[in-house]
Amino acid sequence: MIRHSLLLIFRNFTRSRGSFFINLIGLSTGLASTLLIYLWVMDEVAIDKFHENEGQLYQVMANHHNSDRVETMEATPVPLALALAREVPEILHSTNLAPASWFTSFTLASEGSVTKFKSTGQFVDSAYLRVFSLPLVIGDKEKALSDPHNILLSETLATSMFGSPQNGIGKTIDWNISQFKGRGTVSGIFQDVPRTSTQQFNLLLTMQAFVGLVGGTDNWGNNVPSTFVVLREKADAGQVEEKITDFLKSKLSSSKIKLFLRPYSEGYLHGRYENGLPAGGRIEYVRLFSIIAGFILVIACINFMNLSTAKASRRIKEVGIKKAVGADRHELILQYLGESLVMSFLSLAVALVLTQLLLPAFSQLTGKVLVLEFTPSLIWALAGFCIFTGLTAGSYPAFYLSGFSPASVLKGKFSTTGVELLARRGLVVLQFTLSVVFMVGVLVVSRQIDFVQKKNLGFDKDHVILFDKEGQIAEHAETFLSEAMRVPGITAISSANQNLIGNDSFTIGVSWDGKNPDEIIRFGILGVDHDYVETMNLQLTSGRSFSRQMNDKGSIIINEAAAERMGLSDPIGKRIILWNNPVEIIGVVRDFHFESFHERLKPFIFRVRPEETLHILARVEAGREKETLMRLEKLYHAFNPGFAFDYRFLDQDFQKLYTTEQRVATLANYFAGLAIMISCLGLFGLASFSAERRRKEIGLRKVLGSSEAAVVILLSTDLTRLVVLSLLIGLPLAYFISTYWLEGFAFHVELQAWYFLGAGFTALAIAWITVGSQAFRAARVNPTECLKEQ
């Protein structure tokens, strides 16, 4: 019986090869797209979920209550972690760390070796291994960070430096970050950090070493590291949060910082705050692509259902004959449902092959390492989808057609119902509505990314390289900078203590005459060397730049936003107080974007501090990059033999601010294209079916004098109306979605009418080409052949 049913299904597929392949291609493509998105989403939501304390692990966040808004920061005072563990009973463990993102890289060398190694690392306190799950392959986690000079290495780094992890234990290592140097002993080796961790590093140093380097970290008003706590098993996070909200005020009466707890694993997806309140983050893109996956599946399923119901009316005589020779309704229902289920599972098999083939390219596109693993949840989800799709698409022929009496069917007393036509047309409208929304969304995202890349930032990021000031260069910085300026192709060179792009150093310790003492304003601040303004091509609107010929230690340069916030119409020569020291404003530069375009322009202060700078920035003459970098590298090695000359272009750092948006734009392009292709497959199939069903009508019209053009218009009109209706629904929907997305940027493109008109005409053109090709083919058929058919 099963063999007979499968044979019937196979014969039906071969008899309707066109609709079979349309269904197979559409459904398998939709399912493959959904699988790829599913793997990406699962990887996103798995970030930082591997820690044993995941359910009780929280990050202590700080809301800085400024006069006009609340700024949410991760930086907290160094003494906070220890104080929380001592004074809040519900806290089991607490730790703080200086994040790896603060440091470009560490340069390491084992004692007596001239070979240098580059590594990412971070400074942590002794409780770090009790808070975070970082298994040690060698060493005792209770003692590994107990000494200020202890060092932990990853398995990979230890193998690179010493040949094996075991050989690294007890070795002395000299480490270097710019002018900061230290020496320590390897006390443990940890497993390589999982790729699903937001903290990526190969080296751990102690917080005591960090405090010894930078100093002043015992001040409760100095916010430097990030603080993390593990609550006791039955502790209520809400109650703990109430206890610590004003914790800093008890240590520093002038503090207006409110603390709160954020589940550590939520930081990756829910990292954006506006005015002290959660405002989304990467979770928005997880939701977006989950919706896109659902839409693509819906579009593919609509094709399947539409073609299944359209074909069903052609099989009405088959139903009548089978019932006349003894088949009961139960058998017919099983046959039609089985046919749909087989199609679903065939599509799944093809989709799995497509997913496996596309996964390497998709992983590269998303910047992840994605693997198709058949977990029980995935298997059940795929099986459930196939069964649902098969039963839904097969329900019409199975339950509706099988209910007709054989006498009525064989006499031809059957016609397509209005409900069937309405449902089919409604599904086509839904398909193209979603496709139009995709098209507009992709256009708006690409225009915004283009706007971000081309907008004047207020400084010139192009042709600027950045590298660490380390080794002998740190000790003889002035000599190196002077020598580097003689290198042909170097047009300007300076140094800074942070990268201007993404700068996260700030202060509220600024006051001036007339300032409201209760007013708190956050200023970005950057210590730089002379010539920094010229190197970055910052535009002075008044005053002068820093000069080696003048003593500018007590001088600052501000941006226009800072002058406006201080109410200074003519700020040059004015004196303000910075960290209780009087400083003089000698220059004002145009406002510039040092944060992403999600953020508004903020006040900023530059001050001359060559001894504090960590990075060197050099502007290279356009067109001469290769030979100039070769000469600069030679000079670098003359100062730092054995060091690797690791540099990067500044515009790469700028691009990193928008990596998520760029990847979203690229992925959206691909998936929008797939959605439109699947929709067009459905239109193609319906147009083909409609033309085939109306062959006699076409023959009669041509015999009576209708032209081929008239026949094409006749066959295209109905589906064109449906596409136009989908535009009327989809374009307003696309406008509201685009407006909502752009509101996440402080600076964004304005929505233009042509975005929507262009998408509408494109969708209409695609539909006309798809339907028109079938209509034209039908119109060219010889009318005598149509009229001969029974």
N, C-alpha and C positions, 0 to 999 in steps of 0.2 A: 504493500500500500504506500509506504514512504517512498519507495523507488519510483512507483507510478506517479506520485505527486511531484517529485523532483523532475521527472521527465517532462511532465506537463509545464512546469515552471520554466524549464530550459527551452522548450519549444515556443512558449509565449515570448520569452526574451529574444529569441532569434527571429521570430515573426515581427517583432517591433524593435528592431535593432536601433533605430534612431532615438526613440524615447529611452531605451535601455541605456545607451551610452550617455545621453544628456543627464539622466538621473545619476548614473555612476560617477560621471565627472563632477557634477555639481555637488553631490552629497559627500563624496570622498574629499574633494577640495575643501569644502566647508568644515568637515570633521578634522582634517589635517591642520587647518588654520586654528581651529579651536584647541586641538591638542598642543600645538606650539605655544599658544597663549597660556594654556593651563600650566605648562611646564615653567614658563616665565613667572607666572603669578605665584605658583607654589614655591619657587626659589625666593621670590621677594618676601613672602610672608614667613619664610623659614629663617630669615636673617636674625641672628642673636638669640635664637630659641634653643640653642644646644646646652646652655648652662644648667647645671644641676639645681641651682637656686632660682631658676627662671621665674617661678611663681612668687617668690619673696624678694626678688632683686629689683631695686629702684635706683634711679638717678635723682640726686637732689638738684633741682632747677631753681634759678633765681629770677624773680620779677623785679626789675629796677623801675621804680615809680618816678619817672621824669615829670616835668611840669605839664607837658602836652600829651604824653602817651606813656605806655608801659612797654619796656624793652625786656624780652625774655632771653636770658643768657645761661650758658652752661658753666661758666667760670665761677668759682667760689673761693673763699679764703682757705689757705693751707691748713690752719688749725681746726677747721670745721669737722673733718672726719673723726678725729680723735675725740673732740668735745661731744659730738653726737653719740658716739659709742659709750661714753662715760655717763652722760646725763639723761639719755632717753632709754629707759629700760626695755622698750619694745624692739630696739635695734640690737640684733645679734652681732653683726660685723659691719664695719665701715672701712672704706679705703678711698684714697684719692690718687689721681694720676695726672701727669702732664701729657696730653695726647700726642701720638706719633705724628699727627698732621702738623704739629708746631715745627717739626724739624725736617728739613729737606732730606738729610741723611747723616748717619754717623760714619766716621772713618775709623777703622779698627786696625790694629797691628798687634800681633802677639810679641811678647818680650824677646828682643834679640833678632826679630825678623824685619826685613825691609819691605816685605809684601804688604800692601794695604788692601783692606776689604771695605766695601760700602754696605751699609745696613740701615734698615729702618728700625727705630726703637722708641721706647718711651720710659719715663721715670715713674716708678710706682712705690707705694709704701709696703711695709712688711705684711699687711693684711690682704694684699692683692690676691694671693693664691687661695685664700679662704673665701673670697667673694666671687671670683670668676673661676670657671672650670678651665684650667690650663694644666693638663696632666704632665708631671715630670717623669721623663724616662730614666733620669739619673738625678738623685738628690732628694732631700727631705723638704717638703713644702713648708713645714713649720720653721725651718732654720735657713732656708735658701736665701731669704732677703733680710735676715736679721742684722747683718753687718753692713754699715754704710758703703763699704767698698765691694760688696758682692755684685756679681754679674751673672745673668742667666742668658743662655743662647738657645736658639731653636736647633733642632736636629740638623736641618739643612745647612745653617750657618756654621755649626760646629764641625760638620763633615767637610765643608769647604775650607775652613781654616786649619783643621788639625787631622783631617783624614778620616776621623770617626768621632762620634759623640763621646765615647769613653776617653779618647785621648785629650779631650778638651778640659776635663775636670781638673781643677787646681792650677790651670795655666793663668798667667798674668797677661792682661790685655790693656794696652793704651788706647784710649778713645778720644775723639776730637769732634767738636761741633763748632765751626768757626773759631773764635778765639778761646772758647771754653775747652779745657783739657782735663782729663782725669785718668786714673789707673785703677783697675780692680781685678779681682780674682774670680774665675769661673766657679760658681758653687752649685750649678745645676744645669740640666739640659731639658728643655720642654718640647713636647710634640709641636710640630708645625701648626700654626693657627689655622683653624678651618676657614675655607673661603666664604662661609656664611657668617663670618664675624665682621663687624664694622671696624674693629680694632685689628689692624694688620701690622705686624712687626716681627722682627727676628731677634730682638735684643731687649732685655729689661735691665734697667739700672735703678738704683734706689732713690727715693724722694729726698733722702738726706743729701745725696750728691747734688741733686738739683738745687736744693735750698742753699748749699754751699756755693754754688755757682752764681745764682742771681741775687741772693740776699733779700732782705726785707719781706720775706714771705711769712713771717710770724705776725704781720700786721693784719688785723681783722678787716681793715678797709681795703686791702690789696687782694683782688680777686684774680687767681691764677689757674689752679687746677680744676678738674672735674671731680665731684664727690659722689660716691655710690654707697648704698647701704643694703644690708640683707636683714629683713624683718624676721622676728621670731615666728614660728609656725602659726600660732593663733592670733597674732597681732593684726589689728585692723588698720589698714593703710590710711583711711580717712582720719582716724583719731590721731595717728602719728603725725599726719600732715598738719593738723590743728596745733599740735604741740610745737612744731618747728617753724611755723609760719613767721613768727617774730623772734626767732632764735638769735638772729644777728643783732637785733636791737638790744638784747640783753648783754651783748658783748661790746657793742659800739652804739652809744645812745643816739648818735646822729644818723645811723643807718636807716634808709628807707627802702631796704630790700626785703621783699617777702619771699620766703622759701616755699617750695611745694615739691611733691614727689611725682615722678613720672616712671611708670614701669619701664625697665631698661629696654626690653625687647620692642617697645613701641616707639623708641626714639628714631629708628630708621625710617619707618613709614609715616610717623606723625611728628615730623621735626619742625614744622613751620608754625609760628605763633604771630598773632596780630593783636597788639594792645593787651598783651598778657594772657590771651585766650588761644586755645588750640585752633589752628586755621588750616589743617590738612598737611600736605607734604606729598611724599611719593605715593601715599595711599590713594590719592586722587587718580594717579595713573593706573594703579592696580584696579581700581573700580572701573576706570574708563575702558581698559582692555578687557576686563571681564564682561562689560556690557557689549563691547565690540564682538567678542567671541560669541555671546548669546545672539546678537543680531545676525552674524554670519550664519550661524546654525539655523536661525529662524528662516533666513532667506533661502538656504539650501533645502530645508524641509518644505518650504512653500512650493518650490519647484517640484519636489517629489510628489507632494499632495495634489498640486494642480494637474500635473501630467497623469497621475494615477486616476483622478476623477474624470479627466477629459477622455482618457483611453477607455474608461469603464463603459461609457455609453456606446462604444463601438463593439463591446463584447456582450451586448444585451441578448443577441440571438444565441450566442454560446450558452448563456444562462438558460434560455428557454428550451433549447435542445437537451441540455443535460438534465433539466428537471423533467422533461417529457420522457426520457429513457430511464428514469428511476432515481436520479440523484436527489438526495434530500437537501434541505437548506443548510443543515449542519455541515455536510461535506463541502458545499460551496464556500461557506464562511471560512472553513479551515484552509481551503485551497487559496483563496484570495489573500487571507492574512499571511499564510505561509509564503506566498510569492513576495509580498512586501517585506517580510522579515528576512528572506534570503537576500533581497536587494540591499537591505540595511547592512547585513553582515558582510556582504561582498564589498560594499563601500567602506566599511570599517577596515577590512583587510588591505584595501588599496591605500586608505588613509594612513595606516600604520607604516606601510612601505614609504609613502611620501614623507611622512614625518621623520623617519630614520634618515632618509636621503637629505632632507633639508636641514636637519638639526645642526650639523657643523657650521653651515653658513648663518643660520639663525643665532647660534651661540656667539659667533663673531660679531654679528650685528648688535646684539644686546650687551656684549661685554661680559657674558657669563659662561660658565661651563655647565651646560644643560645635558642631562642624560634621560633617556626614556626608560624608566624602570616600572615594571608591571607590579605595582603595589596592589594589595587587595582593594583599597579605595578606588584606584584608577580602573581596575578591572570591573568592579561593580558599576562604576559610573559609565564606562563604555558600554557594558552590557545593557544597562538601564536605558541609555540613550537609544541604542539600536532597537530595543524592544518597543520603546515609546514611539519612535519614528515609524517603525514598521507597522505597528498597530494603528497609529493615527492615519497614516497614508492609505492603509488597506481597509480602513473601516467603511469607507463609502461603498466600494464594490462588494465588500463582504456582507454588510448588513442591509444596505439599501437595495442593490440590484438583486440580491438573492431572495428578496421578498416578493418579487413579481411573479404572477401566475404565468405558466408557460403558454397558455392560450393567448393571453393579451400580448405577450412579447412576440410570438410567432405571427400574429396578425398585424404586427407593426404599430400597435397602440401604445407607443412609448415616445415621450419627448423630454427634452432637457427641462428640468424645472427651473423656475425663477430663483428659488433659493440656491440651487447649485451654481447658476450663473453669477448671482450676487456674491456668493462666498468666493468663487474663483476670482472675480474681479477685485474684490476687497483684498485678497491676498496679493494680487499683482500690485495694487496701490501701496500696500504695506512694504513690499519689496523695494519699490523704487523710492518710496519716502525715505527709507533707511539709507539707500544708496546716495540720495541727494544730500542727506545730512552728512554722510561720510565725505562727499566731495567738497562741500563747503568747509567742513572742519579741517580737512587736509590743507586746503588753500589758506585758511586763516593761520594755522600753525606755521606753515612754511613762510608766510609773509612776516609773521612776528619774529621768527628766527632770523630771517633776512634783515629785518629792521634792527635787531639786536647787534648783528655782526657789522652792519654798515653805519650805525649811528655814531656820531662823534662823542667819544667818551670824556673829552676834556683833556686828554693826554694821548700821546702816540704810542700804542703798544707794539706796533710792527717793527721788525728788524732790531729788537732788543733781546739780548740774551741775559740769562740770570744764572749764576753759579755761587757755590758756598765760598765764603771768605774763611779759609782754614789753613792750618799749618803755618809755614813761614810767611805766607801772604797776610795772615791775620796779624802777625807780629810786626811786619814791615809793610803795612797797607799803603801808606803814602808813597813809598818807593815803587810798589807794584803799580798803583794807579798812574803814577807819573810815567813809568816805563810803558804801560799799556797804551797810553795816549799817543805814544810814538809809533805804535803799530799801524802800518798803512791799512786803511779801511775802518778803523775805529774813529768815530766822529765825536763821541762823548762817553764818559765813564764816571760812575759814582757808586755809592753803596747805601744800603738801608737795613734796618733791623727786622723788617718784614717785607713781604711782597705787597705792593700797593693794591694789586688785584686780590680781593678777598681779605683785605686787612681786617683783623678782628681785635686790634689793640685799641682801647678806648679809655677815657677818663671822665669823671664828673667833677674833678678838682680844679675847676676854672671859675674865677669870679672877676668882676669888674665894677667900676663905679656905676651905681644905679641898679645893680642886679638885685632882684628880690631874693633875700636869703633863703626863702622857702622853695625857690625855683631850682629844679634839678635838670640840667641839660647834659646830654651825653655827647662828647666830642671824640671823633676818631683822632688818633695821634700816631705820628711816625717819626722815629729818630733817623736822620739821614746824614750823609756826608755833603760837603760842598759839591756844587755842579749837579745836584740831583734834579732840580727844577729844569735845567737845560737838557739833561739826559732823557727825562721823560717827556720833554716838550710841553710842560705845563704852561699855560698862558697867563702871564702876569697882567693884571688889569690896572694895578697901581703899585708904587713902591719899587723895591729892588729884590734881587735874589741874594742868597747867602754868599759871602765873599771871604776868601782866605786873607785878604788884606785888612779886614776889619774883625774885631772881636765880636763874633755873633753868638757866643755861648748863651747870652741872655736875650737873644732875639728869636722871634718866631715868624712864620709865614702862615696865613690862614686862607681859607677859601671864602667865596662870597656868601655861602650859607652861614658860616660862622659869624661874619660881619653883620649879617642880617639878624641872627639870633641875639647878638650882643647889642643891637640897636646902634651900630656905629656907621654913620654915613661916610665919614672920612677917617678910617681906622689907622692910617699910616702915622707912626710916631706915638700912638696911644699905648699906654702901659696897662697890662692886666695882671692878674695873679694866677700863676700855674703852680699847683702843689705848694702853696704858701710862699712861692718865690716870685718877685716881680719880673716880668718879661716885656719886651717891647715888640710891637707889631711893625715889621719892616716891609712887608709885602702882602699883596692879596692876589690869589690866582682864581681863575674861573672855576666854577663848580665842575667837578668831575665825578665819574662813577667808579668808586672803589669797591662797591658791592654789586650784586647782580641787579638786573633791571626789575626784579621783584620788589626791591627796596627803593624808597624815596631818597633824594639827595640829603646828605647830613653834614653838619659842621665838621671841619677838619683842621688840625694843627700840625705843621711841620716844625721840627726843631733840629739844630745841628748837634749831633752826637756821634762823631765818627768812631769813637771807641766802643760804642754799643752795637754797631751795625754787624749783621750776620751774612748778608748776601751782597755780591757785586753785580751791578747791572751795566752792560756795555751796549751802546748803540752802534750797529754795524752798517756800513754803507750798502745800500741796496745794489744787488747785482755782483757784489764782491764777497759774499758770505763765505764761500768755500775757502778761498785763499786766506782771508782774514782770520777765520777760525783756526786754520792750521798754524798761522804765525802766533796767534794768542795762546794756543795750546803749548807751543814750544816755550813761550815765555812763562806760562804757568808751571811747566815741569822744571824750568830753571830754578824757580822758587821752591817748588814742592816735588822733589824727585820721589817717585814711588806712589804718588797720589794719582787717582784717576781724574781726568778733566771731565767731570759730568756737568753738562749745562743743558738748559732748555730755553726755548724761545718764550717770551712773555705772552705772546698771543695764544700759546697753548694753554697757559693757565686761565686765560680769559675764556677759552672754549670749554674748559672743565666746568665753569660755572653753569653752563647750559647743556652739559652732556645729556642729562635726562630729557630736556626738551628736544634736542637734536635726534636722539634715538626714538623718542615718541613720534616725532615728525616723520622719520624714515619708516618706522613700523606702520604708522597710520597710512602712509602712501601705499605700501604693499597691501595692507588689509582692505583699504578702500577699493583698490583695483580689483582684488579678489571678489569683494562684495558686488561690484558692478558687473564683473564677468559672470558670476553665478546668476545674478538677476537677468542678464542678457541671455544666458542659456535657457532660463525659464521662458522668456519672451520668444526666443527662437523656437522652442518646442511648441508653445501654444500657437504661434503664428503658423508653424508647419502643420499642426493638427487642424487648425481652422481652415487653412487653404485646402487641405486634403478632403475635409468633410464637405466643402462647398465647391468641389470640382464640377459637378453638374450645373450648379448655378453659374459658375464662371463660363462654362461652355455655352449655356443658353444666352448669357449676356453678350458674348463675343459674336455668336451667330446673329443676334439682333442688332449688332453694330457697335457695341462698346469697344473703346480702344484699350490697349494694354495699360495706359496711364490711368484710365478710369477704374480699371479693375484693381490696380495697385492701391489707388486712393481708397477704394471700397474696403479692401482687406486690411488696410492700415488704420482706418479711422477709429475703430473701436478701441484698439490697444493704445492709440495715440491719446485718446481722451483719458484713459486710465493714467498714463504717464503725466499728462498735464495736471490731473487731479492730485497726483502724488507730489508734484512741484508746489501746488498751492498749500499743501499740508507741510511738506518737508522744509521749504525755505524759511517760513517763520520759526519753525522749531530749530533750525540750524542757527538762526540769528540769536535766539535766546541762549543756546548752548555756547556759541562763540563769545557772546558778551560776558557770560559767567566766567569762562576760562580766562579771558583777557583781564578781568578784574583782579586776577592774581598778580599782575604786573603793575608796578607803579608807573612805568613808561611802556606804552604799547601803541600799535598801529590803530588807526581809526577804521572802523568797518566801512567799506565802500560798497556802493550799490552793485558795481560790476562783479564783486565776489559772488554775489547771489545770482545775478543775471547770467554770468559766465557759466556757473555750475548748472543752472537751469537749462541753458541752451545746449551745453555739452551732454547732459543727461538725455535731453530730447533728441539730439542728433544721434547719440548711440542707439536709442530706442528705434528711431526711424531706419537707421542702417540695418539693425537686427531684423526688424519686422519687414522692412521694405525689400530686403534681399529675398525673403521667402515669398512675399507677395509678387515680386517681379518674376520669380521663377514659375509661380503658379499661373501668372497672366500670360506667359509665353507658350503654355501648353496648347497643342492643337485641339480646338473645340470638338472635332469629330471623335477624338480618343476619349474625351470626358463623357460624351453622350452615349458612347457604346457600352460604358460600364453599367453593370446591373446594380 
